């Protein structure tokens, strides 16, 4: 009887790509993939280890799976990903139900590691941070059929003071343009209409491989393949070139959407974070992007409570958000990560102050978002249909060009008897606005 393997993926889209590769490799090796944890003979949990809440979520998932070894048919439990890379030895020592750990650099060996675990070994493969992305690997997509991620690079060279990723995933390694073209073409043949480019720093793409940043050229070549939408995530602000901005504004199938994690605006905090660029650089870039890309949706994230962030520094950040009026924004609270310079810094911010600043920024952004959305009432927007709301009659949901899946808001709309198919583009007349979403009626 074939061995059934279940895989749980935690963390970011970059981690999800690793999960999809593991699913493809396991399937090619003859394992049967099951979505039901209770039916699995083997469970692989691909973990995130970036910040404390993610680590807590991962440990909770591991302990939940461990119970299946006592109560169900589960024979082997393996832990993969960033948490395994950082704490593989401790996990094996403290959770005896774990039958093996392996790092992101070892995902290519997943089938062999599963076989070893089933044979009674307890593999620990956490030394290498590097998986060979220089070829197109088999992938079982876990996203809806009409959109998919492509990881254009692995690792990071930025060395932000709060971030453990370079130590986990190694230095920045771009994938060859030709390989990315081949992967994109294969996804399009499978019916994918929206390709979402991800990396720890997408604007650095190509600098290590070709001697200079090549994201603009990559975008041109991918756009020529004909996907409906190309979306770019995780753009480091100092990585934008005039050529990249021109390409993003010129190519019709590149979404007028820029994900630009800024982290802060105060120069002193940016310097302590070891972020390149100044507040003036950031303001100049935002103005240039909005001038050059009409209709741009600008998404960012900020960190509150970084060591040394006093009232004046936070007030500067608050006023910047108030003035800039980002279309999309997320906020997270600083968490000291073991092995990072920020974890050793003085002038820490109390948790209750972090919480207050987090809530203040999110309340401000909610009001900004509500007002922006209200301005769309009685207009028609182009929407990619994501699906139908179960049990809600003819109510469907989708996204505009300015909404990344599973991150931003959505458009709910009613349709007639003909309905709408996932992946289809439709025109929706907006009738109501919410804090982070829209409601409308299909007008085709």
PEJOSUL-V684309 format. One record per residue. N is the residue number from 1. PSI is psi as a letter, one per 30 degrees, with the letter a starting at -180 (* if undefined). Layout:
# PEJOSUL-V684309
n->{N:N}
psi->{PSI:PSI}
This chain:
# PEJOSUL-V684309
n->{1:2:3:4:5:6:7:8:9:10:11:12:13:14:15:16:17:18:19:20:21:22:23:24:25:26:27:28:29:30:31:32:33:34:35:36:37:38:39:40:41:42:43:44:45:46:47:48:49:50:51:52:53:54:55:56:57:58:59:60:61:62:63:64:65:66:67:68:69:70:71:72:73:74:75:76:77:78:79:80:81:82:83:84:85:86:87:88:89:90:91:92:93:94:95:96:97:98:99:100:101:102:103:104:105:106:107:108:109:110:111:112:113:114:115:116:117:118:119:120:121:122:123:124:125:126:127:128:129:130:131:132:133:134:135:136:137:138:139:140:141:142:143:144:145:146:147:148:149:150:151:152:153:154:155:156:157:158:159:160:161:162:163:164:165:166:167:168:169:170:171:172:173:174:175:176:177:178:179:180:181:182:183:184:185:186:187:188:189:190:191:192:193:194:195:196:197:198:199:200:201:202:203:204:205:206:207:208:209:210:211:212:213:214:215:216:217:218:219:220:221:222:223:224:225:226:227:228:229:230:231:232:233:234:235:236:237:238:239:240:241:242:243:244:245:246:247:248:249:250:251:252:253:254:255:256:257:258:259:260:261:262:263:264:265:266:267:268:269:270:271:272:273:274:275:276:277:278:279:280:281:282:283:284:285:286:287:288:289:290:291:292:293:294:295:296:297:298:299:300:301:302:303:304:305:306:307:308:309:310:311:312:313:314:315:316:317:318:319:320:321:322:323:324:325:326:327:328:329:330:331:332:333:334:335:336:337:338:339:340:341:342:343:344:345:346:347:348:349:350:351:352:353:354:355:356:357:358:359:360:361:362:363:364:365:366:367:368:369:370:371:372:373:374:375:376:377:378:379:380:381:382:383:384:385:386:387:388:389:390:391:392:393:394:395:396:397:398:399:400:401:402:403:404:405:406:407:408:409:410:411:412:413:414:415:416:417:418:419:420:421:422:423:424:425:426:427:428:429:430:431:432:433:434:435:436:437:438:439:440:441:442:443:444}
psi->{k:k:k:k:k:k:k:k:k:l:b:l:e:e:e:e:e:e:e:e:e:e:e:e:e:e:e:f:f:g:k:k:k:k:f:j:e:f:f:k:e:k:k:k:j:j:l:k:g:e:l:e:e:e:e:e:e:e:e:e:e:e:e:e:e:e:f:f:f:e:f:a:g:k:f:k:k:k:k:l:a:e:e:e:e:e:h:e:e:e:e:e:e:f:j:f:f:k:g:l:k:l:l:f:f:g:f:f:g:e:e:e:e:e:e:e:e:f:g:f:l:i:k:j:i:g:e:k:f:j:k:j:g:g:l:j:l:k:k:j:k:f:l:l:f:f:l:l:k:k:j:f:l:l:a:k:g:e:h:k:f:f:k:f:e:e:f:e:g:a:l:k:j:k:k:k:e:e:e:e:e:e:e:e:e:e:e:e:f:g:g:k:f:k:k:j:k:l:l:f:j:e:f:f:k:f:e:e:e:g:f:l:k:g:e:e:e:e:e:e:e:e:e:f:f:g:l:e:k:k:k:k:l:h:j:k:e:f:f:k:l:e:e:e:e:e:e:e:f:e:k:f:g:k:k:i:k:k:j:i:j:e:e:l:f:k:e:e:e:e:e:e:f:h:k:l:l:l:e:e:e:e:e:e:e:e:e:e:e:e:e:f:i:k:g:k:k:j:k:l:k:l:k:l:g:k:k:f:j:a:e:e:e:e:e:e:e:e:e:e:e:e:e:e:i:k:e:k:k:l:k:l:k:k:k:k:k:k:g:l:e:f:f:g:k:a:h:l:k:k:e:e:e:e:e:e:e:e:e:e:e:e:e:e:e:e:e:e:e:e:e:e:e:e:f:f:k:g:l:k:k:k:k:k:k:f:a:k:j:k:g:h:b:h:k:l:l:a:k:l:f:g:j:k:k:g:e:a:a:l:j:k:k:k:l:a:f:f:a:k:k:k:f:k:k:l:k:k:k:k:f:l:k:a:e:g:l:l:k:a:k:k:g:*}
